[in-house]
Amino acid sequence: MNISVMVVDESPERAELLRQALHDAGYRVVACISPHENIASRVSEMQPDVIIIDVDSPDRDTLEHLCVIDRDLPRPVVMFTHDDDRDKIRAAMRAGVSAYVVRGLSSQRVQPVIEVAMARFQEFQAMRRRLDQATASLAERKRVERAKGILMKTRGYTEDEAYRSLRKMAMDRGKRLVDIADALIAAEDLLSHA
């Protein structure tokens, strides 16, 4: 197992105990940093596979750093804390925390918690990719519909004729249907503003 971990901890002594437990479990600790550092820039620099944050209570700055990481450098985040406030838990999960563990940091539990966090993170990333693909597909379909509308209006085509015309142009030019639709929309926009 060559999984690299970044530890974020308020207490250097506690961080060292966690670093040792991770090392004993077969993880490679690439950095132990304070939550007061710019966590996002350190993640960018160190590129850990997993981030473990051990804090008494997650503060606003830490959660903001996690939002940036989730957006720009997504990876599993495990948070060990003593704060069981529901609003803090929800905020941490929205910020990209994969596992939020209250009063549960023990060396025996570290490995299973990391494994669960990694599995949950991978499932979430797969779901995010599917959503992105569906959104992109819907946007492409809307552009094709708009291009069909242009042909129906300017050429008097039926909807089927407009679609067949777009499809034939795409095949003749070796392009995707949406690329032809985009070109037609751009031409129509240019002509309507001329």
Backbone torsions as a table, in degrees:
resi	resn	phi	psi	omega
1	MET	NA	114.7	179.2
2	ASN	-116.3	58.9	-177.5
3	ILE	-92.5	126.1	-179.9
4	SER	-92.2	141.5	-175.4
5	VAL	-129.8	138.6	169.7
6	MET	-108.1	129.6	179.2
7	VAL	-102.1	130.2	175.6
8	VAL	-118.1	116.3	-175.3
9	ASP	-146.8	141.7	178.2
10	GLU	-72.4	-27.7	-173.9
11	SER	-110.2	117.1	178.4
12	PRO	-59.3	-35.4	179.7
13	GLU	-66.2	-45.4	179.3
14	ARG	-65.4	-39.0	178.5
15	ALA	-61.1	-39.7	-179.6
16	GLU	-67.0	-40.0	176.8
17	LEU	-62.8	-42.8	179.0
18	LEU	-65.8	-42.5	178.4
19	ARG	-57.8	-43.5	179.9
20	GLN	-66.1	-41.7	178.9
21	ALA	-63.6	-40.0	178.0
22	LEU	-65.8	-43.9	178.5
23	HIS	-59.6	-45.7	179.9
24	ASP	-62.8	-29.4	-179.9
25	ALA	-85.9	-0.5	175.9
26	GLY	97.3	8.9	178.7
27	TYR	-90.9	155.2	178.1
28	ARG	-106.2	112.4	-179.7
29	VAL	-85.2	117.5	-177.1
30	VAL	-93.0	-18.4	178.2
31	ALA	-167.6	148.1	169.7
32	CYS	-122.0	114.4	-176.5
33	ILE	-126.4	166.0	177.3
34	SER	-86.3	148.7	176.7
35	PRO	-67.0	-10.1	180.0
36	HIS	-85.4	-8.7	175.2
37	GLU	-79.4	169.3	175.2
38	ASN	-78.9	94.9	-173.9
39	ILE	-61.6	-42.0	-177.6
40	ALA	-61.2	-43.2	-179.1
41	SER	-70.0	-34.2	177.0
42	ARG	-68.6	-36.4	176.4
43	VAL	-64.6	-42.7	177.9
44	SER	-60.2	-40.5	-178.9
45	GLU	-71.4	-46.2	-172.1
46	MET	-90.6	-23.8	-180.0
47	GLN	52.4	52.8	178.2
48	PRO	-71.4	156.4	175.7
49	ASP	-77.1	-32.1	-176.7
50	VAL	-139.9	146.6	174.6
51	ILE	-115.9	130.0	174.9
52	ILE	-116.1	124.3	179.7
53	ILE	-114.9	126.1	179.3
54	ASP	-120.6	103.5	-178.1
55	VAL	-136.6	155.3	176.2
56	ASP	-64.5	-43.0	178.9
57	SER	-153.3	132.1	-179.1
58	PRO	-68.4	128.6	179.3
59	ASP	-97.0	171.3	-175.9
60	ARG	-59.3	-42.8	-178.6
61	ASP	-62.4	-44.3	178.7
62	THR	-61.2	-43.9	-179.8
63	LEU	-65.3	-36.6	177.1
64	GLU	-64.9	-41.9	176.3
65	HIS	-60.5	-40.8	-180.0
66	LEU	-66.0	-35.3	176.2
67	CYS	-62.0	-42.2	178.8
68	VAL	-64.4	-43.9	179.2
69	ILE	-62.0	-45.5	-178.9
70	ASP	-61.3	-36.2	-179.5
71	ARG	-77.2	-44.3	-170.3
72	ASP	-101.7	-32.7	-174.3
73	LEU	-137.1	56.3	-171.3
74	PRO	-58.9	136.0	176.7
75	ARG	-162.2	161.7	-179.8
76	PRO	-63.1	137.8	177.7
77	VAL	-127.3	127.0	176.0
78	VAL	-110.5	129.8	178.6
79	MET	-119.9	119.4	172.1
80	PHE	-100.0	129.6	-175.7
81	THR	-151.2	171.2	174.4
82	HIS	-107.6	1.1	-174.5
83	ASP	-96.1	112.1	179.2
84	ASP	-102.9	20.2	178.0
85	ASP	-64.7	126.9	-175.9
86	ARG	-59.3	-39.1	-179.6
87	ASP	-65.0	-38.7	178.1
88	LYS	-66.7	-40.1	179.1
89	ILE	-62.3	-48.1	179.4
90	ARG	-61.0	-43.4	179.9
91	ALA	-62.2	-41.2	179.5
92	ALA	-64.8	-42.8	180.0
93	MET	-65.9	-39.9	176.8
94	ARG	-64.5	-30.1	-179.8
95	ALA	-78.2	-6.6	176.3
96	GLY	110.7	10.0	178.2
97	VAL	-70.8	127.2	-178.3
98	SER	-84.9	-31.8	179.0
99	ALA	-142.8	125.4	-180.0
100	TYR	-114.9	109.2	-173.3
101	VAL	-114.0	120.1	-178.7
102	VAL	-95.9	128.6	177.4
103	ARG	46.9	48.3	-175.0
104	GLY	-137.4	20.0	-178.5
105	LEU	-81.0	107.2	173.1
106	SER	-141.2	149.4	-174.1
107	SER	-59.8	-31.9	-179.5
108	GLN	-71.7	-26.7	-175.6
109	ARG	-91.0	-13.7	-173.7
110	VAL	-60.0	-51.3	-175.9
111	GLN	-62.5	-49.4	179.1
112	PRO	-62.1	-36.5	179.6
113	VAL	-65.7	-41.8	178.0
114	ILE	-63.4	-42.8	-179.6
115	GLU	-62.8	-42.4	177.7
116	VAL	-64.6	-43.5	-180.0
117	ALA	-61.9	-41.8	179.8
118	MET	-65.5	-42.1	178.8
119	ALA	-64.3	-44.1	179.2
120	ARG	-63.2	-42.3	179.3
121	PHE	-61.2	-45.8	-179.2
122	GLN	-63.2	-39.9	177.1
123	GLU	-64.0	-42.6	-179.9
124	PHE	-64.9	-41.1	179.4
125	GLN	-65.1	-39.1	177.4
126	ALA	-63.8	-41.8	177.8
127	MET	-64.5	-40.6	178.7
128	ARG	-63.0	-41.2	178.1
129	ARG	-63.6	-42.4	178.3
130	ARG	-62.9	-40.6	178.1
131	LEU	-64.8	-43.4	177.8
132	ASP	-61.0	-42.0	179.1
133	GLN	-64.9	-42.4	179.6
134	ALA	-64.7	-40.4	178.5
135	THR	-63.9	-44.4	179.3
136	ALA	-64.5	-41.3	179.8
137	SER	-63.4	-41.3	178.5
138	LEU	-64.6	-42.1	179.0
139	ALA	-63.4	-40.5	178.1
140	GLU	-64.9	-41.5	-180.0
141	ARG	-63.1	-37.8	178.0
142	LYS	-64.2	-39.1	179.5
143	ARG	-68.2	-38.1	176.7
144	VAL	-64.4	-42.4	177.4
145	GLU	-60.4	-41.6	179.0
146	ARG	-64.5	-42.3	178.8
147	ALA	-63.9	-40.6	176.4
148	LYS	-60.4	-41.7	179.0
149	GLY	-61.1	-38.5	178.3
150	ILE	-62.9	-46.2	179.9
151	LEU	-65.4	-38.3	179.3
152	MET	-64.0	-39.9	-178.1
153	LYS	-74.7	-46.1	-173.8
154	THR	-82.6	-30.6	-175.5
155	ARG	-109.9	-7.7	-178.7
156	GLY	73.6	21.8	-179.8
157	TYR	-73.0	155.0	166.7
158	THR	-77.1	171.9	179.6
159	GLU	-62.0	-42.5	179.1
160	ASP	-64.4	-42.1	179.3
161	GLU	-63.1	-41.1	179.7
162	ALA	-63.4	-43.2	179.5
163	TYR	-64.6	-45.2	179.7
164	ARG	-62.0	-38.1	179.1
165	SER	-64.2	-45.3	177.9
166	LEU	-62.0	-44.7	-178.8
167	ARG	-63.5	-40.3	178.7
168	LYS	-64.9	-43.7	177.8
169	MET	-59.8	-41.5	-179.6
170	ALA	-64.2	-44.5	-179.8
171	MET	-67.3	-42.8	-179.3
172	ASP	-61.8	-34.0	-176.4
173	ARG	-97.7	-3.4	-179.1
174	GLY	66.1	36.6	-178.5
175	LYS	-119.4	166.9	174.8
176	ARG	-76.6	151.5	179.5
177	LEU	-55.9	-42.5	-177.9
178	VAL	-66.8	-31.2	177.7
179	ASP	-66.3	-40.2	176.8
180	ILE	-65.7	-42.4	178.4
181	ALA	-60.1	-44.3	179.2
182	ASP	-61.9	-40.7	179.6
183	ALA	-65.0	-41.1	179.4
184	LEU	-65.9	-42.1	178.5
185	ILE	-63.6	-42.9	179.8
186	ALA	-63.0	-41.7	179.2
187	ALA	-64.8	-42.7	179.9
188	GLU	-65.0	-40.8	177.5
189	ASP	-62.6	-42.1	179.8
190	LEU	-63.0	-46.0	-178.6
191	LEU	-67.7	-35.7	-177.8
192	SER	-74.8	-18.3	178.7
193	HIS	-102.6	3.2	-177.6
194	ALA	-84.5	NA	NA
